[in-house]
Amino acid sequence: MSTEQEPTTPQEELSQVPPPEQPEVDDHAAALNELQDRWHRALADLDNLRKRHAKELDRERASERARTAAAWLPVLDNLDLALAHAGADPSAVLEGVKAVRDQAVDVLRRLGYPRYEETGVPFDPAEHEVVGIADDPGVEPNTVTQVVRPGYGEGENQLRPAAVVVSKRQE
Protein backbone atom coordinates (compact mmCIF):
# COMPACT_ATOMS: atom_id res chain seq x y z
CA MET A 1 0.00 0.00 0.00
CA SER A 2 1.18 3.35 -0.81
CA THR A 3 1.05 6.29 1.50
CA GLU A 4 0.51 8.71 -1.31
CA GLN A 5 -2.94 10.09 -1.73
CA GLU A 6 -4.43 10.55 -5.08
CA PRO A 7 -4.88 14.17 -6.22
CA THR A 8 -8.42 15.53 -5.78
CA THR A 9 -10.41 17.89 -7.97
CA PRO A 10 -11.92 21.13 -6.68
CA GLN A 11 -15.40 19.62 -6.81
CA GLU A 12 -14.26 16.75 -4.65
CA GLU A 13 -12.69 19.19 -2.20
CA LEU A 14 -15.96 21.14 -1.93
CA SER A 15 -17.89 17.97 -1.33
CA GLN A 16 -15.54 17.10 1.52
CA VAL A 17 -15.93 20.50 3.22
CA PRO A 18 -18.40 20.25 6.05
CA PRO A 19 -21.59 22.27 5.43
CA PRO A 20 -21.75 25.71 7.10
CA GLU A 21 -23.28 25.76 10.48
CA GLN A 22 -27.05 26.19 10.37
CA PRO A 23 -27.27 28.84 13.14
CA GLU A 24 -25.32 31.37 11.02
CA VAL A 25 -27.77 30.97 8.12
CA ASP A 26 -30.69 31.32 10.52
CA ASP A 27 -29.18 34.56 11.91
CA HIS A 28 -28.89 36.03 8.43
CA ALA A 29 -32.43 35.00 7.53
CA ALA A 30 -33.75 36.49 10.77
CA ALA A 31 -31.89 39.74 10.14
CA LEU A 32 -33.21 39.86 6.59
CA ASN A 33 -36.76 39.24 7.80
CA GLU A 34 -36.41 41.98 10.41
CA LEU A 35 -35.13 44.47 7.81
CA GLN A 36 -37.96 43.59 5.45
CA ASP A 37 -40.46 44.03 8.26
CA ARG A 38 -39.00 47.43 9.17
CA TRP A 39 -39.07 48.44 5.48
CA HIS A 40 -42.75 47.48 5.16
CA ARG A 41 -43.56 49.39 8.35
CA ALA A 42 -41.72 52.47 7.04
CA LEU A 43 -43.70 52.30 3.80
CA ALA A 44 -46.95 51.98 5.74
CA ASP A 45 -45.97 54.94 7.96
CA LEU A 46 -45.19 57.01 4.88
CA ASP A 47 -48.54 56.11 3.32
CA ASN A 48 -50.35 57.03 6.56
CA LEU A 49 -48.45 60.33 6.68
CA ARG A 50 -49.50 61.14 3.11
CA LYS A 51 -53.14 60.38 3.89
CA ARG A 52 -53.04 62.41 7.11
CA HIS A 53 -51.44 65.35 5.30
CA ALA A 54 -54.06 65.22 2.52
CA LYS A 55 -56.88 65.27 5.10
CA GLU A 56 -55.25 68.15 6.98
CA LEU A 57 -54.82 70.08 3.74
CA ASP A 58 -58.49 69.55 2.87
CA ARG A 59 -59.51 70.79 6.34
CA GLU A 60 -57.32 73.88 5.97
CA ARG A 61 -58.77 74.64 2.53
CA ALA A 62 -62.32 74.29 3.84
CA SER A 63 -61.50 76.50 6.81
CA GLU A 64 -59.96 79.20 4.60
CA ARG A 65 -62.90 79.08 2.19
CA ALA A 66 -65.31 79.48 5.11
CA ARG A 67 -63.29 82.39 6.51
CA THR A 68 -63.24 84.12 3.11
CA ALA A 69 -66.95 83.56 2.54
CA ALA A 70 -67.73 84.91 6.02
CA ALA A 71 -65.74 88.06 5.22
CA TRP A 72 -68.03 88.68 2.21
CA LEU A 73 -71.33 88.21 4.09
CA PRO A 74 -71.57 91.84 5.32
CA VAL A 75 -71.01 93.03 1.75
CA LEU A 76 -73.92 90.87 0.54
CA ASP A 77 -76.10 92.07 3.41
CA ASN A 78 -75.48 95.69 2.46
CA LEU A 79 -76.17 94.98 -1.22
CA ASP A 80 -79.51 93.46 -0.19
CA LEU A 81 -80.28 96.62 1.82
CA ALA A 82 -79.38 98.80 -1.18
CA LEU A 83 -81.68 96.76 -3.43
CA ALA A 84 -84.48 97.02 -0.86
CA HIS A 85 -84.19 100.82 -1.04
CA ALA A 86 -83.95 100.96 -4.84
CA GLY A 87 -87.14 103.02 -5.04
CA ALA A 88 -85.77 105.64 -2.62
CA ASP A 89 -83.86 108.79 -3.44
CA PRO A 90 -81.31 107.94 -6.21
CA SER A 91 -78.52 109.87 -4.52
CA ALA A 92 -79.02 107.85 -1.31
CA VAL A 93 -78.89 104.59 -3.29
CA LEU A 94 -75.75 105.78 -5.06
CA GLU A 95 -74.11 106.61 -1.71
CA GLY A 96 -75.11 103.18 -0.40
CA VAL A 97 -73.61 101.41 -3.41
CA LYS A 98 -70.38 103.40 -2.99
CA ALA A 99 -70.25 102.38 0.67
CA VAL A 100 -70.73 98.72 -0.29
CA ARG A 101 -67.94 98.99 -2.87
CA ASP A 102 -65.65 100.49 -0.23
CA GLN A 103 -66.58 97.65 2.09
CA ALA A 104 -65.73 95.08 -0.63
CA VAL A 105 -62.38 96.79 -1.27
CA ASP A 106 -61.69 96.60 2.48
CA VAL A 107 -62.51 92.86 2.51
CA LEU A 108 -59.98 92.29 -0.28
CA ARG A 109 -57.41 94.38 1.60
CA ARG A 110 -57.90 92.31 4.77
CA LEU A 111 -57.51 89.12 2.73
CA GLY A 112 -54.12 90.40 1.57
CA TYR A 113 -55.06 91.98 -1.77
CA PRO A 114 -54.97 95.76 -1.41
CA ARG A 115 -56.37 97.89 -4.23
CA TYR A 116 -54.04 100.19 -6.10
CA GLU A 117 -55.02 102.79 -8.65
CA GLU A 118 -52.34 105.44 -8.43
CA THR A 119 -51.69 107.89 -11.21
CA GLY A 120 -48.50 109.89 -11.70
CA VAL A 121 -46.31 106.91 -10.80
CA PRO A 122 -43.74 105.33 -13.13
CA PHE A 123 -45.02 102.43 -15.19
CA ASP A 124 -44.10 99.06 -13.62
CA PRO A 125 -44.82 96.00 -15.78
CA ALA A 126 -45.14 93.87 -12.62
CA GLU A 127 -48.04 96.04 -11.38
CA HIS A 128 -49.50 97.58 -14.54
CA GLU A 129 -50.94 96.42 -17.82
CA VAL A 130 -50.88 99.05 -20.57
CA VAL A 131 -54.23 99.43 -22.32
CA GLY A 132 -53.55 102.81 -23.86
CA ILE A 133 -50.94 105.45 -24.58
CA ALA A 134 -51.44 109.17 -24.09
CA ASP A 135 -49.50 112.02 -25.68
CA ASP A 136 -49.14 114.44 -22.78
CA PRO A 137 -46.12 116.76 -23.05
CA GLY A 138 -46.50 117.90 -19.44
CA VAL A 139 -45.89 114.41 -18.04
CA GLU A 140 -42.70 112.38 -17.89
CA PRO A 141 -42.54 109.50 -20.38
CA ASN A 142 -43.66 106.06 -19.09
CA THR A 143 -45.79 107.60 -16.35
CA VAL A 144 -49.25 106.27 -15.49
CA THR A 145 -51.71 109.01 -16.48
CA GLN A 146 -55.00 107.15 -16.02
CA VAL A 147 -56.17 103.94 -14.33
CA VAL A 148 -58.84 102.21 -16.40
CA ARG A 149 -59.22 99.23 -14.05
CA PRO A 150 -57.62 99.07 -10.58
CA GLY A 151 -55.21 96.30 -9.62
CA TYR A 152 -55.41 94.13 -6.53
CA GLY A 153 -52.61 92.58 -4.52
CA GLU A 154 -48.91 93.15 -4.48
CA GLY A 155 -45.78 91.22 -5.33
CA GLU A 156 -46.38 87.48 -5.58
CA ASN A 157 -49.89 87.90 -4.11
CA GLN A 158 -51.22 89.86 -7.04
CA LEU A 159 -54.73 88.97 -8.21
CA ARG A 160 -54.49 91.17 -11.27
CA PRO A 161 -52.44 94.15 -12.48
CA ALA A 162 -53.96 97.58 -12.92
CA ALA A 163 -55.02 98.42 -16.47
CA VAL A 164 -53.48 101.82 -17.16
CA VAL A 165 -52.89 104.50 -19.78
CA VAL A 166 -49.23 105.52 -19.97
CA SER A 167 -47.63 108.65 -21.35
CA LYS A 168 -45.54 107.94 -24.39
CA ARG A 169 -41.90 108.75 -24.85
CA GLN A 170 -41.53 112.19 -26.40
CA GLU A 171 -39.26 112.53 -29.41
Order of alpha helices (4+ residues) and beta strands (2+ residues): alpha-alpha-alpha-beta-beta-beta-beta-beta
